[in-house]
């Protein structure tokens, strides 16, 4: 029985050499593709070693090794075929995990989802970055020159944070209301948007006199010697 079994096995190997060789050749005939070969909406499937299109509503990841939801969308459902995505409503953005929508935490996020509400209604025809000192000397501030126009534009678009920053620039320019200054921008925005976030300014036109009047500031501040009693002051020009 042992010899017959050996003959039988030998007969199979000798009788079908072409068929076995054909199967072996077919196994080697696999197109060589890598993720860099994938184009458009394709990703590289590591199981089939080939580029395949992402399912509808998804896009390839930067590595091209899988598919993901497009920007502004979250994963709504995971199926055997892939993920199903859902766009976040206006004024919201995906959380860090991409599984839920949350309110926008920045002005840029809000403006991307609702650009019509972020169109600035007030733009500066000119920018005056000068700071006029009491001595009559005018000093150009690079800090004011770089921030005045974008800050005024975002304040006009409804950003409360930028409106507060614009008022700080107004203070830095000694409440100067000349054309193109930060104070001028605040007043123009307030005149067009009375209910907007731009705050009201005081001491206009007589700021220097008010600030240098002896009883103008009656408050005294005492600082201790500990860490909480230290005040850092940043001076800019």
C-alpha positions as CSV (number, residue, x, y, z in Angstrom):
1,X,0.0,0.0,0.0
2,X,2.8,2.3,0.8
3,X,4.5,1.9,-2.7
4,X,1.2,2.3,-4.5
5,X,0.5,5.6,-2.6
6,X,3.9,6.9,-3.6
7,X,3.3,6.0,-7.3
8,X,-0.1,7.7,-7.2
9,X,1.4,10.9,-5.9
10,X,4.2,10.8,-8.4
11,X,1.7,10.3,-11.2
12,X,-0.2,13.4,-10.2
13,X,2.9,15.5,-10.2
14,X,4.1,14.3,-13.5
15,X,0.7,14.3,-15.2
16,X,-0.1,17.9,-14.5
17,X,3.1,20.0,-14.8
18,X,1.5,22.6,-17.2
19,X,-1.5,23.2,-15.0
20,X,0.5,23.8,-11.9
21,X,2.9,26.0,-13.8
22,X,0.0,28.0,-15.1
23,X,-1.5,28.6,-11.7
24,X,1.9,29.6,-10.4
25,X,2.4,32.1,-13.3
26,X,-1.1,33.5,-12.7
27,X,-0.2,34.2,-9.1
28,X,2.8,36.2,-10.0
29,X,0.9,38.3,-12.6
30,X,-0.1,41.1,-10.1
31,X,0.2,44.7,-11.2
32,X,2.8,46.5,-9.1
33,X,1.2,49.6,-7.6
34,X,1.9,51.9,-4.7
35,X,0.0,54.8,-3.1
36,X,1.8,57.3,-5.3
37,X,0.1,55.7,-8.3
38,X,-3.3,56.5,-7.0
39,X,-4.9,59.7,-8.5
40,X,-8.0,61.7,-8.0
41,X,-10.4,60.2,-5.6
42,X,-8.5,56.9,-5.4
43,X,-6.8,55.3,-2.3
44,X,-4.3,52.4,-2.1
45,X,-6.0,49.2,-0.9
46,X,-3.2,47.3,0.9
47,X,-5.3,44.0,0.7
48,X,-5.5,44.0,-3.0
49,X,-2.3,46.0,-3.6
50,X,-4.2,48.2,-6.1
51,X,-5.7,51.7,-6.3
52,X,-9.5,51.9,-5.8
53,X,-11.9,54.8,-5.7
54,X,-13.2,56.0,-2.3
55,X,-16.8,55.5,-1.6
56,X,-19.3,58.3,-2.4
57,X,-19.0,61.3,-0.1
58,X,-15.5,60.5,1.1
59,X,-12.0,61.6,0.0
60,X,-8.5,60.0,0.2
61,X,-6.4,60.8,3.3
62,X,-3.1,62.7,2.6
63,X,-1.2,59.4,2.8
64,X,-3.6,57.8,0.2
65,X,-3.8,54.7,2.4
66,X,-7.5,55.1,3.3
67,X,-10.5,57.3,2.8
68,X,-11.9,60.0,5.2
69,X,-14.7,62.5,5.4
70,X,-14.2,65.8,3.6
71,X,-13.4,69.0,5.6
72,X,-16.4,70.2,7.5
73,X,-18.0,66.7,7.7
74,X,-18.2,64.0,10.4
75,X,-18.5,60.3,10.4
76,X,-22.2,59.5,10.5
77,X,-22.1,55.7,10.1
78,X,-19.5,52.9,9.7
79,X,-20.6,50.1,7.3
80,X,-18.8,47.1,5.9
81,X,-18.3,49.0,2.7
82,X,-16.8,52.1,4.4
83,X,-17.8,55.2,6.3
84,X,-20.8,57.5,5.7
85,X,-20.2,61.2,6.2
86,X,-22.5,64.1,7.1
87,X,-21.8,67.8,6.6
88,X,-21.8,69.9,9.8
89,X,-24.5,72.7,9.9
90,X,-23.6,76.3,9.3
91,X,-21.7,77.8,12.3
92,X,-20.4,74.5,13.5
93,X,-17.2,72.5,12.9
94,X,-16.2,68.8,13.5
95,X,-14.7,68.0,16.9
96,X,-11.2,66.7,17.1
97,X,-12.3,63.1,16.7
98,X,-14.5,63.9,13.6
99,X,-17.5,62.2,15.2
100,X,-19.7,65.2,16.2
101,X,-20.3,68.8,15.2
102,X,-19.6,71.6,17.7
103,X,-20.1,75.4,17.6
104,X,-17.3,77.3,15.9
105,X,-14.7,78.5,18.4
106,X,-12.9,80.9,16.1
107,X,-14.0,83.7,13.7
108,X,-12.2,82.0,10.8
109,X,-14.3,78.8,11.3
110,X,-17.5,80.8,11.4
111,X,-16.6,82.8,8.3
112,X,-15.8,79.6,6.4
113,X,-19.2,78.2,7.1
114,X,-21.2,81.4,6.7
115,X,-19.1,83.7,4.5
116,X,-22.0,86.0,3.7
117,X,-22.2,87.0,7.4
118,X,-18.5,87.9,7.5
119,X,-18.3,90.4,4.7
120,X,-16.8,93.5,6.2
121,X,-19.2,96.5,5.8
122,X,-16.4,98.9,6.6
123,X,-13.0,99.0,5.0
124,X,-10.3,101.6,5.6
125,X,-9.6,103.8,2.5
126,X,-6.3,104.6,4.1
127,X,-4.3,103.5,7.2
128,X,-2.6,106.0,9.4
129,X,-0.1,104.1,11.6
130,X,1.3,107.3,13.2
131,X,1.4,107.9,17.0
132,X,1.3,111.6,17.7
133,X,3.1,112.5,21.0
134,X,2.5,115.5,23.2
135,X,5.8,117.0,22.1
136,X,4.4,117.2,18.6
137,X,6.5,114.4,17.2
138,X,4.8,111.8,15.1
139,X,6.2,108.2,15.3
140,X,5.3,105.5,12.8
141,X,4.3,102.3,14.5
142,X,5.0,99.1,12.6
143,X,2.7,97.3,15.1
144,X,-0.2,99.5,14.2
145,X,0.5,99.4,10.5
146,X,0.4,95.6,10.4
147,X,-2.7,95.1,12.6
148,X,-5.0,98.1,11.9
149,X,-6.6,97.2,8.6
150,X,-7.2,93.4,9.3
151,X,-8.4,94.1,12.8
152,X,-10.8,96.8,11.6
153,X,-12.1,94.5,8.9
154,X,-12.8,91.6,11.4
155,X,-14.4,94.0,13.8
156,X,-16.7,95.3,11.1
157,X,-17.5,91.6,10.3
158,X,-18.8,91.2,13.9
159,X,-15.8,89.9,15.8
160,X,-16.0,91.2,19.4
161,X,-12.4,90.2,20.1
162,X,-11.1,92.2,17.2
163,X,-13.3,95.2,18.2
164,X,-11.6,95.2,21.6
165,X,-8.2,94.9,19.9
166,X,-9.1,97.8,17.6
167,X,-10.0,100.0,20.7
168,X,-6.6,99.1,22.2
169,X,-5.0,100.3,19.0
170,X,-7.0,103.5,19.4
171,X,-5.6,103.9,22.9
172,X,-2.1,103.2,21.6
173,X,-2.6,106.1,19.1
174,X,-3.6,108.4,22.0
175,X,-7.3,108.6,20.9
176,X,-6.3,110.3,17.7
177,X,-9.4,110.6,15.5
178,X,-7.6,111.6,12.3
179,X,-8.6,109.8,9.1
180,X,-7.2,106.3,8.9
181,X,-6.5,105.9,12.6
182,X,-7.9,103.1,14.8
183,X,-10.2,105.6,16.6
184,X,-11.5,106.7,13.2
185,X,-12.2,103.1,12.3
186,X,-14.1,102.5,15.6
187,X,-16.3,105.5,15.1
188,X,-17.0,104.6,11.5
189,X,-18.0,101.1,12.4
190,X,-20.2,102.3,15.2
191,X,-22.0,104.8,12.9
192,X,-22.8,102.0,10.4
193,X,-23.5,99.3,13.1
194,X,-24.9,100.9,16.2
195,X,-25.8,97.5,17.7
196,X,-22.5,96.0,16.7
197,X,-19.7,94.9,19.1
198,X,-17.6,98.0,18.6
199,X,-17.5,99.8,22.1
200,X,-18.1,103.5,22.6
201,X,-15.1,105.8,23.0
202,X,-14.7,108.5,25.6
203,X,-12.6,111.6,26.0
204,X,-12.7,112.2,22.2
205,X,-11.1,115.5,21.1
206,X,-9.8,116.4,24.6
207,X,-7.9,113.2,25.5
208,X,-4.5,114.8,26.3
209,X,-6.0,117.3,28.6
210,X,-8.1,114.7,30.4
211,X,-5.2,112.3,30.9
212,X,-2.8,115.0,32.2
213,X,-5.3,116.7,34.5
214,X,-4.1,116.2,38.1
215,X,-7.3,114.7,39.6
216,X,-8.1,112.7,36.5
217,X,-6.9,109.4,38.0
218,X,-7.5,109.1,41.7
219,X,-6.9,105.3,42.1
220,X,-3.7,104.0,43.8
221,X,-2.3,100.5,43.3
222,X,-0.1,98.7,45.8
223,X,2.0,95.7,44.8
224,X,3.6,93.2,47.1
225,X,7.0,91.6,46.7
226,X,5.6,88.2,45.7
227,X,5.1,86.8,42.2
228,X,1.5,88.1,42.1
229,X,2.8,91.6,42.7
230,X,4.8,91.8,39.5
231,X,3.5,93.6,36.5
232,X,5.0,93.0,33.1
233,X,4.8,96.0,30.7
234,X,5.4,95.7,27.0
235,X,6.3,98.8,25.1
236,X,5.9,99.0,21.3
237,X,6.8,101.6,18.7
